[in-house]
């Protein structure tokens, strides 16, 4: 890094209104973490929160903490906090289960609201669990429902009178390309279909306005930009007008009177009917700490910095694209780009592994994509410049060719 460049990024970091958030995360000195779009960093407040839940609420309060510490209302309480990030109203989001399970709930709820239709539509190349859950519903219903994956540019043209639900990811997990939520939803509604939005790469990363877009359902995970921890509970949005729908998964916490222990299921009113089993208190406590931290940040400023980090990354990468064969996968247009930058390279997996040895953590998505997550709360401008410099060294020295990087691990 030249003195002039160092001075430039130092000015950017010094003027950054979000700079103070970095110290509120547990990050080792020297490490550049560019994988917050896969697993967010640990907020320092999370350890304190979990310690209190474990030692005081569980250790001392025991079962009385379901009421005394408000464990029983955690899914609703945290859902209302997530709603503030996503343009939803109180009582429209519940924190519960996993993304995959919530997709199943949303798909079956949508089908119950469109009983005369038998097609579930998504795009080819969507995140696999979205497609798998559609295929699972198809198998569960014995072929009475068909799961269809159209080509990404043709998915809206595939809307017809038989589509009950369109399942799309707002920010694509590989390319980071953003779909226009309001426009897509309007076109789906014109065809009589409901839309389920996957917000896993949106929440905490870009401004989202579910009710402004007249969205029907949405789901997302809590462990990426919301920093809820590995395997954190997910969330489900159901617009108030759709809360008469009954999802197929009818667990006891979704019952109108769970502690009446009645033998016949009666769904709760409102968003609570999308609950299923007993809430995972420890996971919810960690998620709440991450969401509360995110709520302190100005989303407009966060988005501005995210785009600036991406622009700087792409600018610094241009010589490497020409010299070492990287191909930009992300969109250059800011309005179409989520909070990540992605490149394709034939040796993408090996390069990502070699970067880890240089204290840069990114991730790889098959078949050849290197993803660099841009998390403005704890990422600095100087981190971007240093990342590209370390990447150039990996390529110039062919450090990626070491034997231990040639065999793919079970988790990439």
N, C-alpha and C positions, 0 to 999 in steps of 0.2 A: 504494500500500500504506500503510494507516494505521500510526501508531506502535504501536498496540496489536497489530495483526496482525503487524507486523514482529517485535515482541517475542515473540509466541507461536511463530512459526515458527523464530525464532532459538533458542528453548529446545528445540524439537524437534530441530533440527539439532545443537545442543550435546550433547544426551543420546543421540544416535544411535550405537549400538555399531558400525555399519558405516561411519561417517563417514570413517575412515582410508583406506578403499579408494579414495576419489575421487582422491587424489593419485597413485595407481598407474596412472591412465589418462591418455592424452594428450588433453586437452580445452582448447580455447581459452577464455580468459577472456571472460565475457559471453555465451557460447553456451549455450543450453539444448537439450540433445540428448534428444529423445523418440522416437527411431527405432531404439533398440537392439533392438527386436523384429523389425527388418528387417536391420540390420547393426550389430553391437556395436561399441562404441568400441575404440580401440587400446590394449591394455595396454602400459605402458612396457617391461615385460620382453620383449615380443615383438621389438622392434627389436634388443635385445641378443642374443636367442636366434638370430634370423635372421643377424645379423652373424657370429656364431660358426660357424653352419652353413655360410655362404657362404665366409668367408675361411679358416677352419681346416679344417672337415670336408671341404668340397668343394675349396677352393683348395689345401690342403696334403695332405689325406688322399686326395683323388681317389677312385678306385673302391674303394680299400681301406676306405673309410668304410662300405661296406655291412655290413662286419663290425666294424671298429674303432670306429665311432660308432653301431653298432646300428641303422643305417637299415632293415635288412631286417625287424626286429621292431617297427618303429614302429607299424604298424597294430594289432598285438596289445597292445603296451604302452599306447598311448593309449586303446584300447578298454577295457582294464581300469580305467583312471582314470575314464573316462566311466561305467563300470558302477557305480562308487562313488556317483555322483550319481543313478543311476536304479534302485537297488535290484536290481541284477543281480549275478551271481557272476562271478568271474574266468573268462575263456574263453567268455563268452556275448555279448560285444560286440566288433566289429571296426570300426576307423576306416578307411573306404575309399570311393572313388568319390563320386558325388553322391546327393542324396536321391532323385532320379528313378530313377537306375539301381538303387539299393537297393530301391526299391519294386518294380521289375520282378523283381529276384531273389527278394524275399519272396513276391510273388504266385505265381511259378512254383514256388517251393519248397512253398508251401501246396498248390498244385494237385497236386504229386507225392505229397503226404501224404493227399490226399483224391481218389483216382483215379476214384471213381464219381460225382463231382459236377462240375457244369459251369457254376456261376454264381459271379461275383465281385460282391459287394455293397458299396455305399458310400452316402453321402448326397448329395442334390442340394445344391449350394452349398459342397461341400468344396473345398479348395484345388485349382485346376485340374490341376496336374501329377499328383495322385493319380488323378483321373478319367481323364486322358489316358493314363496308363500302363495302367490297366485296359482302356481301349479299344484300346491297342496290343497287349496280350496277346490280346484277342479277335480282332483282325485277324491277328496272327501265327499263331494256331491255327486260322485259317480258319473261324471261326464255331462251333467245337466248344465254346467257352466264351463265355458271355454276360456283358457288363458291365452292371450294373443300378444306377441311382442312385435311391433312394427318398427321399421327403420326410423331412427331419431327424427329425420327431417320430414317424415311422412306420417308421423303418429297422429297429428290432428286431422289429416285427411282420412285416417282409418276410423274416425268417429262415425258411427251410424246408429240406426234406431235400436240395435240390439246391445249396445254398450251400456252396461250398468254403472261401471266405475272406471275412471282413468287414473292410474297410479303413476306418478312422475316424481323424480327428484328435482327440487328447485335448483340446486347447485350440484352439478355432476361430480361424482367422487374422483374421477380420473382427470378430466380436463379442467374442472372448475367452472365450466360454462353455466351461466345463469339463464333459466327460463323466465319469461315474463308471466308471473303468477296471475295477475289480473286478466291479461289477454287470453291465456290458455283456459282459465276458468270460465271466462265469458263464452268462449267458443264451445267448450264442453257442455255448458248449460244450454246453449242454443241447440245442441244435438240431443238434449234430454239426459245427459250423463252427469254423474257426480264425480268430483275430483278428490283424490287423496294425495296430499303433498308430503313427500319425504323431506324433512328439514334438517337432516343430520349434519349437513355441511353449511347450513344457513344460520341456525340459532347461535347468537353470539358472534357471528362473523359478518353478516350483512343486515341492513334494515329489512324487517319483515312486517307486513301488514295483512294479517289473515282476514280480518273482517273488512278492511278496505278493498280487498280483492274478492270478497264474497265467497271465500273458501268454504268447502264442505267439511272435510276431515284433514287432519295432518298428524304426522308422527315424527319422532326424532329421538336420537340418543342423548344421553347426558354426559358422556365421557370425552367429547371432543372439545369444542370451543367453550362449553359450559364448565369444563374442568371439574366434573363430578367424580372422577376416579375410575379405575379399570372396572368395567362391567357395571357402571352406574345405572340406576333405574332410568328408563326412558320416559316418554310422555306421549299423551294422545290428546289431540284437539278434536272436539265435535262441536260444530256451530250449534247455538242454542236451538235453532229451528229443527235440528236433526236428533235431538236428544230423546226422541220417542223410539228411535231405532233400537233393536235388541241384538247385540252381538251374540254369536253362537257360544262363546266362552262365558258361562254363567256361574261364576264362583261365588262363594259365600259373602265376600266383602262387597260384592255388587248387588246383594239382596237389599230390598227395601228395609228389612229389619234383621240384620245379620245375627244379632244376639237373641232373637226370638227362637232361633233354631227350628224354623218351620221346614217341613219336608218338601214343599212345593215351591219352586223358584218364582219370586216376584221381583222384577228388576226395580232398583232404586230409581227415584226421580232424578233427572239431571245427569251430570257428568259422572256421578258415582256409579252408575250402572256399568261403566267401562272398567271398573275395578274387577279383580278376579280373586286372587289369594291374599293371604296375610301380608301387609306391607313390610318390605325389608328395611327395618328401622335404621340400621347402620349405614346402608347404602344411601338411603334418603337423606340422612344427616350430612353425609359428605357432599351429596349433590346440592343440598340447600346452601352450604357454605360457598360452593362455586358459583351458584346462581346469584347469591347476594353480592358477591364481589363484582360480577359482571354488571349488575344493576347500578353500581356506582359509576360506571364509565359512561361517557357520552357516546351514543352509538354513531352519531354523525361524525364525530372526531375519530372514532375507531375505524370507521369505513374509509375516511380520508387517508389515514395513515396506512391502512392495509393496501390501498391502491398505490400510494407513494412507494411503499416497500416493494410491491410487485414491479412497478416501473423501473426502480433502481436495479432490481434483480435482472430483469430482461435486458436492460442496457449493459450491465456488466457481463452478461452471458453471450452477447453477440460475437465477440472474438472467438469464444470457445465453440460456438455453433459452427463457425467457418473452419476452425482448425481441427476440431475433434469429432465432428459429425453429430452434434446434438440437434434435435428438431423440436421447436416449440410446439407444444400441444395445447397450451392455454390460449385464451382469447387475448388479443392486445387491447381491444376496445374495453374501456373501464366498465361500462354498463353491463357488459356480458361476462365479466371476470369475477369469480368468487375470491375468497381469501387464501389463494394458493397459486403457485406457478408450477407447471409440469412440463417436462421434456422427455422425449423418446430417444433412446439410444440402444443399439444392439447389446451392449454390455451393461445395461442399466442396473441389473441386480448386483453385479460385481462392484460397480462404481459406488453404489449406496453402501455396501459393506466396507469398502476401503475408506469412505468418508467417515464412517463411525470410528475408525482407528485414528482419524484426525480430529476427533471431538466435534463432528458435525453429524447430527442425527436427522436424517430425512427418511423417506420410505419408498418402497418399490411396489408397483402394481403391474401384474402380468398383462401383456407379454413383455413390455419393454419400457414402462413409464417410471420416471423418477419424479416423485412429488415433494414439493417444498412448501410446507404449511406456513402461512403468515399470520402470526398471533400477535397483534399490536400491543397487547397489555404487557408482554414481557420480551418482545423482540426489538432490538435496536437497529438503527440504520447501519452502524458499523458491523453488525453481525452479518448483514447481507454481503457487504464488500469482502469480509473475511471468508465467508462461505465460498464465494466464487474463486477467491485466490487459492483456497485449499483444494477446491475441485480441480482447478487448473494444474496444481501440483500432482494430484492423483493421476490425471491424464498424461501429463508430461513424463512422469516417471513410470507409467504403466503399473502403478501400485495395485490396481484392480486385478492384475493377472496372477496374483499370489494364489497358490493352490487351495487354501482354505476358503476362498471366496467363490470357488467354482461349483460347489454343491449347495443347492438351495435349502435353506432351513424350513422347518414346518410352518413358521410364522414369518411373513415377509413385510 
